[in-house]
């Protein structure tokens, strides 16, 4: 084992012990996770005081080399023995359940992310939002709910945030109070530190799904109908350039992952992301991720830099995780220069707003292009815009599938192939929906004929129940 690894563990244990000395113990504990690590239950005041005594003493007994070499499950067994020994020496009476809870807390601090580790292990939770040490919310089944999990104090939360940042070679403190990072499992993290965060450090985690979502699952979840799923499968197979539009947490990346399943395995695909979230199955995938500037203000690599470089790497398709700025112009150039089948996402409320958003982002690059030229670029590049949304019943649905038909004057002509309409709700509060269908032939119909998919396309429309 390298000395640097040992030093890392030693530093972590020391930081934990420093925090232990300054705990302000809350009344609430944690909930039980559904998988893996056992939960930490709410402590009684008496047990909380006993835990304060035991934790630093147990940390002193742990060998950093052993901590590093063992898995979380193996370490838990070792720590339970240490807790039992220390409790006996201190004449503190603990039952097996209480010993395991204290041992679990220590293991979560050493190997995981402290009290929120059970939330990370819970596959039913999509987002974790920490608004300070005593205010934690989670999103489950599309609903945002409060959690009774608490950090011991602001320093405990700060220690976890700094560990996340340091694991990806970044730093977060008062001089650099905002950072984007990624956990080892791919989950996306945003951290805001004081003085910008008024109520203690803020931590937002968008969890990386361990399960790959297919269109069959989207249909079974009610995100779309089989006919819409078939239309989108055809769009991916015939290499339409697709932009997925939607709000934060609406399911844009999930849909992009599902669409990517239909990319031919013989194609060279290059992905560009701020934080890697795409789960492509193809063997020939080149993944690239942006890099923020260092504390000295150097070394930044933007999405625009990566998109430009991707064009020199002989891609068949370019997939941009999310277009946020001037790289929108380079995305349009890629789509317009023979890289059919490229895909991206954008933040917007409707497909029409998606077009306007792309226009605005191209103008952010100060290219001096007239708006008419930008709209011509969009029409020439983008074939289809798919709108996704999160609704009040907690579900995420595809609400529009729009053909970018052309330009009339200075107006981009859009044709809603499918448009969702709401028909009420059932007794359980679930929204009832159906799709309005346009019978206008899409502008890319020649591509359907060329790929011999026009018959399948027409059959999908016939299967739609109005």
C-alpha positions as CSV (number, residue, x, y, z in Angstrom):
1,X,0.0,0.0,0.0
2,X,1.3,3.4,-0.9
3,X,2.2,5.9,1.8
4,X,-0.1,8.5,0.1
5,X,-3.1,6.2,0.5
6,X,-2.3,5.6,4.1
7,X,-1.9,9.3,4.7
8,X,-5.2,9.9,3.1
9,X,-7.0,7.5,5.5
10,X,-5.1,8.9,8.5
11,X,-6.2,12.5,7.5
12,X,-9.8,11.3,7.1
13,X,-9.8,9.7,10.5
14,X,-8.3,12.7,12.1
15,X,-10.8,15.0,10.5
16,X,-13.6,12.8,11.7
17,X,-12.2,12.8,15.3
18,X,-11.9,16.6,15.1
19,X,-15.5,16.8,14.1
20,X,-16.5,14.4,16.9
21,X,-15.2,16.8,19.5
22,X,-17.6,19.5,18.3
23,X,-20.8,17.6,17.7
24,X,-24.2,19.1,18.4
25,X,-26.4,16.1,18.3
26,X,-29.8,16.5,16.8
27,X,-33.0,14.7,17.9
28,X,-33.7,13.0,14.7
29,X,-31.7,10.0,13.3
30,X,-31.8,8.3,9.9
31,X,-34.2,6.0,8.1
32,X,-33.5,2.5,7.0
33,X,-32.2,2.0,3.5
34,X,-33.6,-0.6,1.2
35,X,-30.2,-2.0,0.1
36,X,-26.8,-2.8,1.5
37,X,-25.6,-0.7,4.5
38,X,-27.9,-0.9,7.5
39,X,-29.7,2.2,8.6
40,X,-28.9,4.5,11.5
41,X,-32.0,4.9,13.7
42,X,-33.0,7.8,15.9
43,X,-30.9,7.9,19.0
44,X,-32.2,8.6,22.5
45,X,-30.5,11.4,24.4
46,X,-28.7,8.8,26.6
47,X,-27.5,6.8,23.7
48,X,-26.4,10.0,21.9
49,X,-24.1,10.9,24.9
50,X,-22.7,7.4,24.9
51,X,-22.0,7.6,21.2
52,X,-20.1,10.8,21.7
53,X,-17.8,9.0,24.2
54,X,-17.4,5.9,22.1
55,X,-16.8,7.4,18.6
56,X,-13.4,9.1,19.2
57,X,-12.2,6.2,21.3
58,X,-13.1,3.7,18.5
59,X,-11.4,5.8,15.9
60,X,-8.2,5.7,17.9
61,X,-8.3,1.9,17.8
62,X,-8.7,1.7,14.0
63,X,-5.6,1.0,11.8
64,X,-5.7,3.1,8.7
65,X,-4.2,0.3,6.6
66,X,-7.0,-2.0,7.7
67,X,-9.7,0.6,6.9
68,X,-8.4,1.0,3.4
69,X,-8.0,-2.7,2.6
70,X,-11.4,-3.9,3.8
71,X,-14.7,-3.6,2.0
72,X,-17.6,-1.8,3.8
73,X,-19.1,-5.1,4.9
74,X,-15.8,-6.5,6.2
75,X,-15.0,-3.2,7.9
76,X,-18.4,-3.2,9.6
77,X,-17.6,-6.5,11.3
78,X,-14.2,-5.2,12.5
79,X,-15.7,-1.9,13.8
80,X,-18.5,-3.8,15.7
81,X,-15.8,-5.7,17.6
82,X,-14.0,-2.5,18.4
83,X,-17.2,-0.8,19.6
84,X,-17.9,-3.8,21.8
85,X,-14.4,-3.7,23.3
86,X,-14.4,0.0,24.0
87,X,-18.0,-0.1,25.4
88,X,-16.9,-2.9,27.8
89,X,-13.8,-0.9,28.9
90,X,-15.9,2.2,29.5
91,X,-18.6,0.2,31.2
92,X,-21.2,1.5,28.8
93,X,-24.1,-1.0,28.3
94,X,-25.1,-1.4,24.7
95,X,-27.2,-4.1,23.1
96,X,-26.2,-5.6,19.8
97,X,-28.5,-3.3,17.9
98,X,-27.0,-0.2,19.4
99,X,-23.5,-1.5,18.8
100,X,-24.3,-2.1,15.1
101,X,-25.8,1.4,14.8
102,X,-22.7,3.1,16.1
103,X,-20.4,0.9,14.0
104,X,-22.5,1.6,10.9
105,X,-22.2,5.4,11.5
106,X,-18.4,5.1,11.7
107,X,-18.3,2.9,8.5
108,X,-20.5,5.4,6.6
109,X,-18.1,8.2,7.7
110,X,-15.0,6.3,6.7
111,X,-16.2,4.5,3.5
112,X,-19.2,6.5,2.5
113,X,-20.8,9.9,2.8
114,X,-21.8,9.9,6.4
115,X,-25.5,9.9,7.3
116,X,-26.7,10.3,3.7
117,X,-25.0,7.0,2.6
118,X,-28.3,5.0,3.2
119,X,-30.0,7.5,0.8
120,X,-27.4,6.8,-1.9
121,X,-27.9,3.1,-1.4
122,X,-31.7,3.4,-1.8
123,X,-32.6,2.9,-5.5
124,X,-36.0,4.4,-5.1
125,X,-34.5,7.9,-4.4
126,X,-33.5,10.0,-7.5
127,X,-32.3,13.2,-5.9
128,X,-30.8,14.1,-2.5
129,X,-31.0,17.8,-1.5
130,X,-29.1,18.9,1.6
131,X,-30.0,22.5,2.7
132,X,-27.8,22.6,5.7
133,X,-27.0,20.0,8.4
134,X,-30.6,19.8,9.7
135,X,-32.6,20.1,6.5
136,X,-32.5,17.2,4.0
137,X,-35.0,16.4,1.3
138,X,-35.2,13.5,-1.2
139,X,-37.1,12.9,-4.4
140,X,-38.9,9.6,-4.5
141,X,-41.4,8.6,-7.3
142,X,-41.3,12.2,-8.6
143,X,-42.3,13.7,-5.2
144,X,-40.0,15.8,-3.0
145,X,-40.2,14.7,0.6
146,X,-38.4,15.7,3.8
147,X,-36.0,13.2,5.4
148,X,-35.4,12.7,9.1
149,X,-31.7,12.2,8.4
150,X,-29.5,14.8,10.0
151,X,-25.8,15.7,10.0
152,X,-24.3,16.2,13.4
153,X,-23.4,19.8,12.7
154,X,-22.2,22.1,9.9
155,X,-18.6,20.9,10.3
156,X,-19.7,17.3,9.7
157,X,-21.5,18.3,6.5
158,X,-18.5,20.4,5.4
159,X,-16.2,17.5,5.9
160,X,-18.4,15.3,3.7
161,X,-18.5,18.0,1.0
162,X,-14.7,18.5,1.0
163,X,-14.2,14.7,0.7
164,X,-16.4,14.6,-2.4
165,X,-14.5,17.5,-4.0
166,X,-11.1,16.1,-3.1
167,X,-12.0,12.7,-4.5
168,X,-12.2,14.3,-8.0
169,X,-9.2,16.6,-7.5
170,X,-11.2,19.7,-6.7
171,X,-11.4,22.0,-3.8
172,X,-14.3,23.7,-2.0
173,X,-13.9,26.3,0.8
174,X,-14.6,30.0,1.4
175,X,-12.2,31.0,-1.4
176,X,-13.8,28.6,-3.9
177,X,-17.3,28.2,-2.6
178,X,-19.0,26.5,-5.6
179,X,-18.0,23.2,-7.2
180,X,-19.5,20.6,-9.5
181,X,-18.3,17.1,-9.0
182,X,-19.2,13.4,-9.7
183,X,-19.3,10.5,-7.3
184,X,-17.6,7.2,-8.1
185,X,-20.9,5.7,-9.2
186,X,-21.5,8.6,-11.6
187,X,-24.0,10.6,-9.5
188,X,-23.8,14.3,-10.2
189,X,-23.0,16.6,-7.3
190,X,-23.2,20.4,-6.7
191,X,-21.8,22.0,-3.6
192,X,-22.2,25.5,-2.3
193,X,-20.2,26.7,0.7
194,X,-20.5,29.7,3.0
195,X,-20.4,32.6,2.7
196,X,-22.6,32.0,-0.3
197,X,-24.6,29.4,1.6
198,X,-26.3,31.2,4.5
199,X,-27.5,28.1,6.4
200,X,-24.4,25.9,6.2
201,X,-23.1,24.0,3.2
202,X,-25.6,23.0,0.5
203,X,-25.2,19.7,-1.2
204,X,-27.3,18.5,-4.2
205,X,-26.9,15.0,-5.6
206,X,-28.6,13.8,-8.8
207,X,-28.2,10.1,-8.4
208,X,-26.9,8.0,-11.3
209,X,-29.3,5.2,-12.1
210,X,-27.9,1.8,-11.7
211,X,-30.5,0.4,-14.1
212,X,-30.5,1.1,-17.8
213,X,-33.9,2.4,-18.9
214,X,-35.4,1.0,-22.1
215,X,-38.4,2.2,-24.0
216,X,-40.4,-0.8,-22.8
217,X,-39.9,0.5,-19.3
218,X,-40.8,4.0,-20.3
219,X,-44.1,2.6,-21.7
220,X,-44.8,0.5,-18.6
221,X,-44.1,3.6,-16.4
222,X,-46.6,5.6,-18.4
223,X,-44.0,8.0,-19.9
224,X,-45.4,7.3,-23.4
225,X,-47.5,5.0,-25.4
226,X,-46.2,2.1,-27.5
227,X,-46.9,4.1,-30.7
228,X,-44.8,7.0,-29.5
229,X,-42.1,4.7,-28.4
230,X,-42.0,3.1,-31.9
231,X,-41.9,6.5,-33.6
232,X,-38.9,7.5,-31.5
233,X,-37.2,4.2,-32.1
234,X,-37.6,4.8,-35.9
235,X,-36.2,8.3,-35.4
236,X,-33.0,7.0,-33.8
237,X,-32.6,4.1,-36.3
238,X,-32.9,6.4,-39.4
239,X,-30.4,8.8,-37.9
240,X,-32.5,11.8,-37.3
241,X,-30.9,14.7,-35.5
242,X,-32.8,14.9,-32.2
243,X,-32.9,17.5,-29.4
244,X,-34.7,16.6,-26.2
245,X,-36.2,19.6,-24.4
246,X,-37.5,19.8,-20.8
247,X,-37.1,21.3,-17.4
248,X,-34.8,20.3,-14.6
249,X,-35.4,16.7,-13.5
250,X,-37.9,16.0,-16.2
251,X,-36.1,12.9,-17.5
252,X,-34.1,14.3,-20.5
253,X,-31.0,12.2,-19.8
254,X,-33.1,9.1,-19.2
255,X,-34.8,9.5,-22.5
256,X,-31.5,10.2,-24.2
257,X,-30.1,7.0,-22.8
258,X,-33.1,5.1,-24.0
259,X,-32.8,6.5,-27.6
260,X,-29.1,5.6,-27.6
261,X,-30.0,1.9,-27.4
262,X,-31.0,2.0,-31.1
263,X,-27.6,3.3,-32.3
264,X,-26.0,0.7,-34.5
265,X,-23.1,-1.1,-32.9
266,X,-20.8,-0.4,-35.8
267,X,-21.0,3.4,-35.4
268,X,-18.3,5.5,-33.7
269,X,-20.1,7.7,-31.1
270,X,-18.5,10.6,-29.3
271,X,-20.2,11.9,-26.1
272,X,-19.5,15.4,-24.6
273,X,-20.8,16.1,-21.1
274,X,-20.3,18.4,-18.2
275,X,-20.7,15.4,-15.9
276,X,-20.8,12.0,-17.4
277,X,-24.3,10.5,-17.1
278,X,-24.9,8.7,-20.4
279,X,-24.9,4.9,-20.4
280,X,-24.2,3.8,-24.0
281,X,-24.1,0.1,-24.8
282,X,-22.2,0.4,-28.1
283,X,-18.6,-0.9,-28.2
284,X,-17.2,2.1,-30.0
285,X,-17.9,5.0,-27.7
286,X,-15.5,7.9,-26.9
287,X,-16.5,9.7,-23.7
288,X,-15.3,13.2,-23.0
289,X,-16.0,15.4,-20.0
290,X,-15.4,19.1,-19.4
291,X,-12.9,20.4,-16.8
292,X,-13.3,23.5,-14.7
293,X,-10.5,26.1,-14.3
294,X,-8.0,25.7,-11.5
295,X,-7.7,28.0,-8.6
296,X,-5.2,29.9,-10.6
297,X,-7.8,30.5,-13.3
298,X,-6.1,28.1,-15.8
299,X,-6.8,24.8,-17.4
300,X,-10.5,25.2,-18.2
301,X,-11.9,22.9,-21.0
302,X,-15.4,23.8,-22.0
303,X,-18.1,21.9,-23.9
304,X,-17.4,24.0,-26.9
305,X,-13.8,23.0,-26.9
306,X,-14.7,19.4,-26.7
307,X,-17.4,19.6,-29.4
308,X,-14.9,21.3,-31.8
309,X,-12.3,18.6,-31.0
310,X,-14.9,15.9,-31.5
311,X,-15.4,17.0,-35.1
312,X,-11.7,16.1,-35.7
313,X,-12.1,12.6,-34.3
314,X,-14.1,11.1,-37.3
315,X,-17.4,10.6,-35.4
316,X,-20.5,9.0,-36.9
317,X,-22.6,10.6,-34.2
318,X,-22.0,13.2,-31.6
319,X,-24.0,13.2,-28.4
320,X,-23.9,16.3,-26.2
321,X,-25.3,15.7,-22.8
322,X,-26.7,19.2,-22.4
323,X,-26.3,22.3,-24.5
324,X,-26.0,25.4,-22.2
325,X,-24.1,28.0,-24.1
326,X,-22.1,28.9,-27.2
327,X,-21.5,25.3,-28.0
328,X,-25.0,25.3,-29.4
329,X,-23.5,26.8,-32.6
330,X,-20.9,24.0,-32.8
331,X,-23.6,21.4,-32.3
332,X,-25.6,22.8,-35.2
333,X,-22.4,22.8,-37.3
334,X,-21.9,19.1,-36.4
335,X,-25.4,18.2,-37.3
336,X,-25.1,20.1,-40.6
337,X,-21.9,18.5,-41.7
338,X,-22.7,14.9,-42.1
339,X,-23.0,13.7,-38.5
340,X,-26.6,12.5,-38.9
341,X,-28.1,10.9,-35.8
342,X,-26.6,13.4,-33.4
343,X,-28.5,14.1,-30.2
344,X,-28.5,16.6,-27.3
345,X,-30.7,18.0,-24.6
346,X,-31.7,21.6,-23.8
347,X,-33.6,23.3,-21.0
348,X,-37.0,24.6,-22.2
349,X,-40.7,24.4,-21.4
350,X,-42.0,23.6,-24.9
351,X,-40.5,22.5,-28.2
352,X,-41.1,26.1,-29.5
353,X,-39.2,27.4,-26.5
354,X,-36.5,24.9,-27.3
355,X,-35.9,26.5,-30.7
356,X,-35.8,30.0,-29.1
357,X,-33.4,28.7,-26.5
358,X,-31.0,27.4,-29.1
359,X,-31.2,30.7,-30.9
360,X,-30.3,32.5,-27.7
361,X,-27.4,30.2,-27.0
362,X,-26.0,30.7,-30.5
363,X,-26.2,34.4,-30.0
364,X,-24.2,34.1,-26.7
365,X,-21.2,33.2,-28.9
366,X,-21.3,36.8,-30.4
367,X,-21.0,35.4,-33.9
368,X,-22.7,38.4,-35.4
369,X,-25.1,36.1,-37.4
370,X,-28.5,37.6,-38.2
371,X,-31.4,35.8,-36.6
372,X,-32.6,34.6,-40.0
373,X,-29.3,32.8,-40.6
374,X,-29.5,31.2,-37.1
375,X,-33.0,29.9,-37.8
376,X,-31.9,28.5,-41.1
377,X,-29.1,26.7,-39.4
378,X,-31.5,25.3,-36.8
379,X,-33.9,24.1,-39.5
380,X,-31.1,22.5,-41.5
381,X,-29.6,20.8,-38.5
382,X,-32.4,19.6,-36.2
383,X,-35.0,17.1,-37.5
384,X,-37.0,16.4,-34.3
385,X,-37.5,18.0,-30.9
386,X,-38.9,15.8,-28.1
387,X,-40.5,17.6,-25.1
388,X,-40.5,15.8,-21.7
389,X,-42.1,17.1,-18.5
390,X,-42.6,16.2,-14.9
391,X,-46.3,16.5,-13.8
392,X,-48.1,17.1,-10.5
393,X,-48.8,13.3,-10.0
394,X,-45.0,12.8,-9.9
395,X,-44.8,11.1,-13.3
396,X,-42.5,12.1,-16.2
397,X,-44.0,12.0,-19.6
398,X,-43.2,12.8,-23.2
399,X,-45.6,15.7,-24.0
400,X,-44.6,16.6,-27.5
401,X,-42.8,15.1,-30.5
402,X,-42.2,17.9,-33.0
403,X,-41.0,17.9,-36.5
404,X,-38.8,21.0,-37.4
405,X,-40.4,21.5,-40.8
406,X,-38.8,24.6,-42.3
407,X,-38.8,28.4,-42.3
408,X,-41.5,30.8,-43.5
409,X,-40.1,34.3,-43.5
410,X,-38.4,34.6,-40.1
411,X,-40.6,32.0,-38.4
412,X,-39.4,28.4,-37.8
413,X,-42.3,26.1,-38.8
414,X,-43.0,23.3,-36.3
415,X,-45.3,20.4,-36.7
416,X,-46.4,18.5,-33.6
417,X,-46.4,14.9,-34.7
418,X,-47.7,13.9,-31.2
419,X,-49.0,16.3,-28.6
420,X,-50.2,15.2,-25.1
421,X,-53.5,16.3,-23.8
422,X,-54.8,15.8,-20.3
423,X,-58.2,14.1,-19.8
424,X,-58.6,14.3,-16.1
425,X,-57.3,12.1,-13.3
426,X,-58.3,8.8,-11.6
427,X,-59.3,8.1,-8.1
428,X,-55.7,7.8,-6.9
429,X,-54.8,11.2,-8.4
430,X,-52.9,9.9,-11.4
431,X,-53.3,12.0,-14.5
432,X,-55.1,10.5,-17.5
433,X,-53.6,11.5,-20.8
434,X,-53.9,10.8,-24.5
435,X,-52.1,12.1,-27.7
436,X,-53.3,14.3,-30.4
437,X,-51.8,13.1,-33.7
438,X,-50.9,15.2,-36.7
439,X,-51.6,13.5,-40.1
440,X,-49.2,16.0,-41.9
441,X,-46.4,14.1,-43.6
442,X,-43.1,15.0,-41.7
443,X,-40.3,16.9,-43.4
444,X,-38.0,13.9,-43.1
445,X,-40.3,11.5,-44.8
446,X,-37.8,10.9,-47.6
447,X,-35.4,9.5,-45.0
448,X,-38.1,7.1,-44.0
449,X,-38.5,5.9,-47.5
450,X,-34.7,5.7,-48.1
451,X,-34.4,3.5,-44.9
452,X,-37.5,1.5,-45.8
453,X,-39.2,2.5,-42.6
454,X,-42.1,4.4,-44.0
455,X,-44.4,1.4,-43.7
456,X,-43.5,0.9,-40.0
457,X,-44.0,4.7,-39.4
458,X,-47.5,4.6,-40.9
459,X,-48.4,1.5,-39.0
460,X,-47.4,3.2,-35.7
461,X,-49.7,6.1,-36.5
462,X,-52.6,3.7,-37.2
463,X,-52.1,2.1,-33.8
464,X,-52.7,5.4,-32.0
465,X,-56.1,5.6,-30.2
466,X,-57.3,9.1,-30.4
